[in-house]
């Protein structure tokens, strides 16, 4: 599609500017970590073709965007999904988004990947007047020093850890809990370019658990098949991949759902500490209605898949709530803890065991 060279308040960044932008973002660590690592991965490994935009008054107004925010967007419109960073100490610059009507069509459904909670709250201040903001919370945990003293029991004799290969790509994507927003081509590139580890059965070569490094620098997609849970595979993969990520010059981080004590305990054992709160958001304008309960007012607009969300009982229903100005709403869906895998989090085994599984035993999150 045609790339927009300039918005009302933002301009397209030339690739030669990105190293200097990285230096600027380092001033705002750890808040800027996800955006910083996204650019770093882009420069080093070129996983995906992102377009970066900075405020026309950058760096005096340190707000930056990237499109797309995920690798599958409606009608391949990269401008319907985006990432955004602005330091919380200068959060007023997020208000530029209110009138940014060149890069962003606020009358279309939009998708933002995990973003600092202060930015989302500021966006909601104005978006609450025109649409519904549905949130999925996640805490960023960062590993500045891996706990190498942590001793783990050896793997069972019938299992081994090794690098993922292209033969594993399609199966991983098919069972990936958010494959509606990330394409199979992405996993193909990730396995080719970035570290990805799996634990395999030696006799059948079955992939029991896996984890890969993502296009935005995080630890991306930890999943374990039900038959192989409670064997310590998760912490082995996390420890090994954390070390590989550090060796490649990145700062490992994960997104952990607030209620997932198992994941938090696992990562803190490895040396991860909480840096800040984020949420992932689907934004739906009031002029657009969910096709399950109403009609689509403009059929040229595609809709992103619903965000999964869990309550403490892990029994949830997808619901469409009429928006109340000034309040964000949450959409709930089944398959809660698989969402933890969806942006680099490890699943809650007990919750997984309560739900129906599909295919080779991996639960869906749709």
N, C-alpha and C positions, 0 to 999 in steps of 0.2 A: 504494500500500500504506500501511498505518498507520505513522505516524512515531512512534518511541519517544521520549518526552520526557526520559527519564532512565535511565541505566544504573546498574550497581552502583557504579561509580567515576566516571562521567562524566555531564555534563548537556548538554542541547541548548542551543546558543547562539542568542540572539535576534539578528536582523540588526543591530540598533542597537549591539551590542557589538563588531561586527567591526572597525570602525576602531581601537578601542583595542587589540584583539588584534593588529592589524597592527603597532602601535607596539611591543608586547611582543616580537613575533617579530623585529623589527629588531635587537633586542639580540643575537640569535643568528645573524645573517648571517655567513658565507654558508651555513651549514648549513641554515638555515630557508628558503632562497631559494625552493625549489619550493612549499612550503606558503604562504609569504608571497605569491608571485605568483598562486597559485590563488585566494586570498581577494581579492586586488586585482582580478583579472580578473572574479571573481564580482561584486564591488561595482560595477565600472565598466561591465561589458559583459553580465553575466548570461547567460553562454553556456549554463550547465547548472544545474539545480536541486540544488545540493549541500546537505547537512545537516552542520553543524559541531558537534562536541562537545569540550568541554574538561574537564579533571579538576575535580572538585568543589572542590579546593583551589587551582585556578588563581588567580594565576600562580605561587604558591609551588611548585606542582608543574606545571612548564611542559610538559605533554604534551597534544596536541590531535589529534583525528581528523576525517576527513571521509568521508562516504558519499554516493554510491558512489565507488569508486576508478577506475572506467571506466564508459562509458555503456551497455554491454550486460552484464547480469548474469543468472544463471540465474533463470528465472521472475520476472524483474524485481524480484528481492529485492536492494535496494540494500545490505543489510547483509552481503552475501557478497563485497563488494569495497570496500576502504577505503584511505585514505591516512593516514599517521601521522607526526608529528614530535615529537621530544624531543631536547633538546641533548645531545650526547655527554658533556658534563661532568656531566650529571645523569641519566645513562642508567639509573640504578636505578629511575626512575619508570616505565620501560617494564614493570616487573614488575606494575604494576596490571592489565596485560592478562591475566595468568595466571588471574585470577578474575573477569574481566569476562565474565559469562555471560548478561547481559541484551541487550546490543547485538550480541554476537557468539556464534554457535553454533559452537563449535570442532569439532563433529561433522560439519560440512558443509565441502565444499571452499571455500577462500577464495582471494582474489586481492589482492595488494598491488602497486601500481605502483611505479616506481623510488623507492626509499627508502634513506636513509643506511645504510651497511653496519653501523654500530655498533648501530642499532636492530634490523636483521635478525638480527644475531648474538645479541642479547639475547633476541629472540623465540624463536630456535632453541634457546636453553638449556632452555626448557620444552616447546616444541612437539615437540622430538625424541623426547619420551616418548610422544607420542600420534599422531604422523603424519609424513609426508614433506614436506620443504620443498625445492622445486625452484627453482633460482636462475638468473637471467640477469644478468650483471654489466654495469655501465655507469658511466663516469666523467662527472661533471658538470663542464662547462667553461663559464666565465662570461666575458662581454665587458663590462668596465667602461669601456673606451675603444676605439671602433672605429678600426682602422688605415685612415684615409681617404687615406693616402699611397700605398696599394697600387694600382699601375697595372695595368689589365687591357686586353687587346686588345679591339677593338670586336667586337660580335656579327657573324656573317655577314650579308650583305645580305638573305638570304632568311629571317631570323629576327628576332623582336622580343619584348621583355619587356613584359608588361602584367598588370593585375590579373585574378585569376580571377573567373569569373562563375558564376551558378547552373547554367548549361549544362554546366559542368565537374564538378559535384558527383558525380553518379552514377558517372561513369567513374573519378574519383579513388577513390571508396569501393570500387568493384568490384575495383580493382587494388591497393588498400591492403593491405599485408602483415599487418595485424592487424585486419581488419574483423570478426573474430569477437567482439571486445571493444569496438569503437567503432561506433556506429550511423550510418547514412547521414544521419539528422536532424542529428547533430552537425556533419557537414561542411557541410550546408546552412546552419546557423547560423554556423559559422566563416567561410564565404565571405561571408555577409551582413554580419557584424559586425567581424571582425578582418582584418588584412592578409593576403592570400594572393597570391602571384605565380606566373606561369607564363611559360615561353618557348615561343612558338608559331611554326610555319612560316607565313610570309605567304601562300604560294600555296594551301595546303590548309587552313590554320587548325588543323592538328594540334598538339596539346599535347605538346611534347617533354620538358619537365621542369617540376616544380612544387614549391612549398614554402608552408606556411601557419603562421601564429601559432596557438598552441594555447590550450586552455581553462585550462591551468595555467602560462601565461606563457612557455613554452619555444618554441623554434623546432621546429615539429612537422611531420614527414613530408616529407623531401626525397626525391624520386624522379626518376629520369631513364630514359626509354625506351632500350633497348639501342642502337638505331640512332643515338642522339644523344650517346653517351658520348664522353669525351675531347675535348670541344669547349669546355670551360671553363664550361659552363652552371651547374654546381653552385656554384662560387665566386661567380658573378655573382648568383645568387638569394640565396645566404647573405649577401653583402655588402649587397644592396639591402634585404632583409627585416630584417636587423639594424638598419639605419638607421631603417626604419619603426617597428620595435619601440621603439627608443630615443626616437623622436619622440613616441610615445604614452605615454611615462613609465614603461616597463617596463625591467627589466634582462634583456637577452637571455642565454639559456643553452641549451646543448644537452647531450644524453646521447650519449657516444661509447663504443662497445665497446672494451675495453682493447687488443685485437689489431688494431684498424683504424687503421693508420698513415696511410692516405690521408686519412681524415676528420680525424684529429688534426692533420696537417700543414696541411690546408686551413683549419681554424678558427684555429689558432695564427697563421697569416698574417694573419688578420683582427683579431687582438688578443685572442682567447679564451685563458684560462688555466685550468688544472685547479683545482677548488675542493675536491672530495671524491669519495669512491667510493660508489656505490649498487648496489643490485640489485633486480630485479623478481622477484617470487616467486609461485608457485602452491603452496598448502598443501593437502595431501590427507590426511585422517585415516586411520589404519590400518584403520578399519572400512569404508572405501570402497576398492574395487578397480577398477583400470582395466578397462573392458569388453573391451579387446583381449586381455587375458590372464586374465581371471577374471570374476566376477560382481559386480554392484553390490549391496551388502548392504542399501542402503536406496534404492529406486528413486525416491523423491521428491527426491533430491539430484541436481542437474545438475552437470556437470563442465566446468570451463573448458578451453579448448583448450590443448594442450601448449605449453610455452615452447620456442622454437627456441634452439639453442646450437651453436657451431661449435668444431671443433678446428683446429689449424694447417693441416691439409690440406684443410679445407673439405669433407670427405666424412664425413657423419655419419648415424647411425641413431637413430630414436626408441627409447628404452629405458626400461623400468620397473624400477627397482632397489628391492629390499627395503630398507627403511629400517634404518640402523644408528644406535642411540641416540647422540646427541652429534655426529652428522655430517650435514651438508647434502648432498643429492644433486643432480646436474644432469641434466636431461632434454635430450637432443639431438634436433634435427630438421633437415630439409632447408630450404634457403632462407635460409641463415644471414645473409648480409649485408643482405638486405631488412629484417631486424629492425632494422638500423641506421636505416633510414628510419622505422621504426615509432615511435620516440619521438624525433623530431627529429634523426636522425643521417643522414649521407650514406653511400651504399653504397660498398662496395669493388668497383670495376669488374672487376678480374681474377677475383674470386670469382664475381661474377654471371655472367660469360661462361662459366663451367664448368657452370652448371646449366641445366635445361630451363626455358624460359619459356612462358607461357600467354597467351591472349587477344591483346592487342596488343603482346606482347613483354615484359610486366612479369612477373617471376617470382613465384610464390606463396610464402607463408610460413605454412604450416598444419601 
